[in-house]
Amino acid sequence: MIETFWKWFSDNSEQLTMLDDLDEKTAKRLLVDMQSALDKYCEGLTFEVGEQTQNGRTLTFSAEGDIDLFKYVTDLVENAPDVDWWEFVAFKQPKGKGLKVYFDKYVFDTRKMYFTEMENEESPDMVGLRVAVENPVVGDDDQLVGVYVTIEGLIGEFDCATLVGYLEICPIPQEPFKDGFKIMDDLPDFIEWFKNR
């Protein structure tokens, strides 16, 4: 089935490269057809087409954090053909620091958020995170998911799914650094330290 997806992609790669130049209806139909071709290979995977650059475009495949589907993502990218103007990437990559993430009715700004590590005795290879945000709402799953999406944007899909074992949110303390919190933008460095400790 991998071959079927890549044949579809190769047959349509030229049109996909010129996505920005297509009329909206044609572009939308092409992306819907690509998702259908991807679903035939493995339901649950998604993709993101990068902006056009001098070197072409990037096509990123995601399992949306579902570890059970990670193998399908890596297999897909490992078996990708060599297509001019395209680079294929497994999993959503880190977007860098200073992120502003809009999710549902919330805005998450990594420069105004803090985190501290919580030990996870049951899973010592995974980290628990307590994230301090402005105006936390107890029991609001959308806010918790938004924080998770923000973490994923900072450290990437793979590390987020395989290393973050527990997540909770809390109000920002009056003196976060004295209470052992770090600014959220330091999370990528902390995760690198955690992986190599």
KOLNUTI-805470 format. One record per residue (C-alpha): residue in three letters; x, y, z. Coordinates in Angstrom, 2 decimals. Layout:
! KOLNUTI-805470
+------+---------+---------+---------+
! rest !      c1 !      c2 !      c3 !
+------+---------+---------+---------+
!  ala !       X !       Y !       Z !
...
+------+---------+---------+---------+
! end
This chain:
! KOLNUTI-805470
+------+---------+---------+---------+
! rest !      c1 !      c2 !      c3 !
+------+---------+---------+---------+
!  met !    0.00 !    0.00 !    0.00 !
!  ile !    2.99 !    2.34 !    0.49 !
!  glu !    3.73 !    1.99 !   -3.22 !
!  thr !    0.12 !    2.94 !   -4.06 !
!  phe !    0.38 !    6.18 !   -2.07 !
!  trp !    3.73 !    7.12 !   -3.56 !
!  lys !    2.50 !    6.38 !   -7.09 !
!  trp !   -0.43 !    8.73 !   -6.48 !
!  phe !    1.93 !   11.36 !   -5.12 !
!  ser !    4.42 !   11.03 !   -7.99 !
!  asp !    1.59 !   11.30 !  -10.54 !
!  asn !    0.36 !   14.51 !   -8.87 !
!  ser !    3.61 !   16.02 !   -7.56 !
!  glu !    3.91 !   18.66 !  -10.26 !
!  gln !    0.43 !   20.01 !   -9.55 !
!  leu !    1.07 !   19.83 !   -5.79 !
!  thr !    4.29 !   21.82 !   -6.20 !
!  met !    2.25 !   24.59 !   -7.84 !
!  leu !   -0.48 !   24.45 !   -5.17 !
!  asp !   -0.44 !   28.22 !   -4.58 !
!  asp !   -1.08 !   28.91 !   -8.27 !
!  leu !   -4.14 !   26.66 !   -8.52 !
!  asp !   -7.66 !   27.97 !   -8.08 !
!  glu !   -9.06 !   27.31 !   -4.60 !
!  lys !  -11.44 !   24.53 !   -5.68 !
!  thr !   -8.74 !   22.58 !   -7.56 !
!  ala !   -6.24 !   22.99 !   -4.71 !
!  lys !   -8.76 !   21.81 !   -2.12 !
!  arg !   -9.76 !   18.80 !   -4.26 !
!  leu !   -6.09 !   17.84 !   -4.66 !
!  leu !   -5.48 !   17.94 !   -0.89 !
!  val !   -8.66 !   15.94 !   -0.21 !
!  asp !   -7.51 !   13.35 !   -2.77 !
!  met !   -4.09 !   13.16 !   -1.10 !
!  gln !   -5.71 !   12.55 !    2.29 !
!  ser !   -7.83 !    9.78 !    0.70 !
!  ala !   -4.71 !    8.19 !   -0.77 !
!  leu !   -3.02 !    8.44 !    2.65 !
!  asp !   -6.08 !    6.91 !    4.38 !
!  lys !   -5.87 !    3.92 !    2.03 !
!  tyr !   -2.33 !    3.36 !    3.31 !
!  cys !   -3.12 !    4.02 !    7.00 !
!  glu !   -6.13 !    5.72 !    8.57 !
!  gly !   -5.18 !    8.19 !   11.29 !
!  leu !   -2.21 !    9.75 !    9.51 !
!  thr !   -2.30 !   13.38 !    8.40 !
!  phe !    0.00 !   15.58 !    6.35 !
!  glu !    1.09 !   19.19 !    6.14 !
!  val !    2.34 !   20.82 !    2.94 !
!  gly !    5.04 !   23.40 !    3.64 !
!  glu !    5.36 !   26.80 !    2.02 !
!  gln !    7.05 !   26.96 !   -1.38 !
!  thr !   10.72 !   27.97 !   -1.16 !
!  gln !   13.63 !   28.19 !   -3.58 !
!  asn !   14.33 !   24.52 !   -2.80 !
!  gly !   10.74 !   23.38 !   -3.28 !
!  arg !    8.31 !   22.18 !   -0.63 !
!  thr !    8.31 !   20.00 !    2.47 !
!  leu !    5.64 !   17.36 !    3.05 !
!  thr !    5.38 !   16.40 !    6.72 !
!  phe !    3.50 !   13.28 !    7.78 !
!  ser !    2.02 !   13.03 !   11.26 !
!  ala !    0.43 !   10.34 !   13.42 !
!  glu !   -1.18 !   13.12 !   15.50 !
!  gly !    0.76 !   11.86 !   18.52 !
!  asp !   -0.62 !    8.28 !   18.29 !
!  ile !    2.42 !    6.13 !   19.12 !
!  asp !    0.69 !    3.03 !   17.69 !
!  leu !    0.87 !    4.69 !   14.24 !
!  phe !    4.46 !    5.95 !   14.44 !
!  lys !    5.81 !    2.94 !   12.55 !
!  tyr !    3.52 !    3.73 !    9.60 !
!  val !    4.88 !    7.28 !    9.45 !
!  thr !    8.54 !    6.19 !    9.54 !
!  asp !    7.94 !    3.41 !    6.98 !
!  leu !    6.20 !    5.86 !    4.66 !
!  val !    9.05 !    8.38 !    4.76 !
!  glu !   11.77 !    5.70 !    4.56 !
!  asn !   10.15 !    4.35 !    1.37 !
!  ala !    9.60 !    7.75 !   -0.23 !
!  pro !   10.75 !    8.08 !   -3.84 !
!  asp !   13.12 !   10.80 !   -4.95 !
!  val !   10.77 !   13.51 !   -6.26 !
!  asp !   12.15 !   16.81 !   -7.58 !
!  trp !   11.35 !   19.84 !   -5.42 !
!  trp !   10.06 !   17.75 !   -2.50 !
!  glu !   11.47 !   16.83 !    0.90 !
!  phe !    9.57 !   14.29 !    3.04 !
!  val !    9.61 !   14.55 !    6.83 !
!  ala !    8.38 !   12.15 !    9.51 !
!  phe !    6.46 !   13.80 !   12.36 !
!  lys !    5.71 !   17.45 !   13.11 !
!  gln !    9.00 !   19.18 !   13.84 !
!  pro !    9.72 !   21.76 !   16.57 !
!  lys !    8.69 !   25.24 !   15.47 !
!  gly !   11.20 !   27.13 !   17.62 !
!  lys !   10.83 !   29.30 !   20.70 !
!  gly !    8.57 !   32.30 !   21.20 !
!  leu !    5.47 !   30.46 !   19.95 !
!  lys !    1.95 !   31.80 !   19.99 !
!  val !   -0.56 !   28.98 !   19.62 !
!  tyr !   -4.25 !   29.63 !   19.01 !
!  phe !   -6.46 !   26.76 !   20.15 !
!  asp !  -10.21 !   26.94 !   20.60 !
!  lys !  -10.84 !   30.20 !   22.52 !
!  tyr !   -7.34 !   30.24 !   24.04 !
!  val !   -4.04 !   31.84 !   23.07 !
!  phe !   -0.89 !   30.21 !   24.44 !
!  asp !    2.26 !   32.36 !   24.40 !
!  thr !    5.37 !   30.40 !   25.42 !
!  arg !    6.97 !   33.62 !   26.73 !
!  lys !    4.14 !   33.93 !   29.30 !
!  met !    3.99 !   30.28 !   30.38 !
!  tyr !    6.13 !   28.34 !   32.84 !
!  phe !    6.82 !   24.69 !   33.54 !
!  thr !    8.28 !   22.48 !   36.22 !
!  glu !    9.14 !   18.79 !   36.13 !
!  met !    7.14 !   16.23 !   38.07 !
!  glu !    8.81 !   12.90 !   38.72 !
!  asn !    7.02 !    9.93 !   37.31 !
!  glu !    7.96 !    6.89 !   39.42 !
!  glu !    5.85 !    4.50 !   37.33 !
!  ser !    7.51 !    5.61 !   34.08 !
!  pro !   10.98 !    6.99 !   34.86 !
!  asp !   11.75 !    7.27 !   31.12 !
!  met !    8.93 !    9.78 !   30.72 !
!  val !    8.55 !   13.22 !   32.24 !
!  gly !    5.59 !   14.77 !   33.96 !
!  leu !    5.06 !   18.49 !   33.39 !
!  arg !    3.17 !   21.01 !   35.48 !
!  val !    2.53 !   24.01 !   33.23 !
!  ala !    1.61 !   27.38 !   34.71 !
!  val !   -0.73 !   29.45 !   32.54 !
!  glu !   -2.74 !   32.63 !   32.94 !
!  asn !   -6.33 !   31.96 !   34.03 !
!  pro !   -6.34 !   28.14 !   34.17 !
!  val !   -9.83 !   26.64 !   34.04 !
!  val !  -10.29 !   23.49 !   36.12 !
!  gly !  -11.66 !   20.60 !   34.07 !
!  asp !  -11.43 !   22.42 !   30.71 !
!  asp !  -10.10 !   19.74 !   28.35 !
!  asp !   -9.71 !   22.27 !   25.52 !
!  gln !   -7.24 !   24.28 !   27.59 !
!  leu !   -5.27 !   21.14 !   28.48 !
!  val !   -5.20 !   20.03 !   24.83 !
!  gly !   -4.07 !   23.53 !   23.83 !
!  val !   -1.16 !   23.31 !   26.28 !
!  tyr !   -0.26 !   19.89 !   24.82 !
!  val !   -0.35 !   21.32 !   21.26 !
!  thr !    1.91 !   24.16 !   22.44 !
!  ile !    4.39 !   21.67 !   23.94 !
!  glu !    4.30 !   19.69 !   20.69 !
!  gly !    5.10 !   22.89 !   18.79 !
!  leu !    8.12 !   23.51 !   21.04 !
!  ile !    9.64 !   20.02 !   21.12 !
!  gly !    8.12 !   18.23 !   18.11 !
!  glu !    5.60 !   15.42 !   17.79 !
!  phe !    7.98 !   12.51 !   18.41 !
!  asp !    9.49 !   13.80 !   21.67 !
!  cys !    6.12 !   15.05 !   22.90 !
!  ala !    4.43 !   11.67 !   22.39 !
!  thr !    7.30 !    9.49 !   23.63 !
!  leu !    8.64 !   11.59 !   26.53 !
!  val !    5.75 !   13.55 !   28.05 !
!  gly !    3.92 !   11.03 !   30.20 !
!  tyr !    1.81 !   13.32 !   32.34 !
!  leu !    0.60 !   16.89 !   32.03 !
!  glu !   -1.31 !   19.22 !   34.33 !
!  ile !   -1.90 !   22.96 !   34.40 !
!  cys !   -1.87 !   25.39 !   37.29 !
!  pro !   -1.97 !   29.17 !   37.91 !
!  ile !    1.23 !   31.17 !   37.50 !
!  pro !    2.84 !   31.61 !   40.94 !
!  gln !    3.70 !   35.17 !   42.05 !
!  glu !    7.40 !   34.30 !   41.83 !
!  pro !    7.58 !   31.36 !   39.42 !
!  phe !   11.38 !   31.04 !   39.39 !
!  lys !   11.56 !   30.90 !   43.19 !
!  asp !    8.96 !   28.12 !   43.07 !
!  gly !   11.12 !   26.03 !   40.72 !
!  phe !    9.43 !   26.95 !   37.46 !
!  lys !   11.28 !   27.71 !   34.24 !
!  ile !   10.04 !   29.81 !   31.34 !
!  met !    8.29 !   27.62 !   28.73 !
!  asp !   10.80 !   28.56 !   26.03 !
!  asp !   13.41 !   26.59 !   28.02 !
!  leu !   11.45 !   23.35 !   27.55 !
!  pro !   13.37 !   22.17 !   24.42 !
!  asp !   16.69 !   22.46 !   26.31 !
!  phe !   15.20 !   20.64 !   29.30 !
!  ile !   13.92 !   17.81 !   27.07 !
!  glu !   17.37 !   17.44 !   25.46 !
!  trp !   18.88 !   17.22 !   28.94 !
!  phe !   16.21 !   14.69 !   29.99 !
!  lys !   16.95 !   12.47 !   26.96 !
!  asn !   20.71 !   12.50 !   27.58 !
!  arg !   20.77 !   12.31 !   31.37 !
+------+---------+---------+---------+
! end
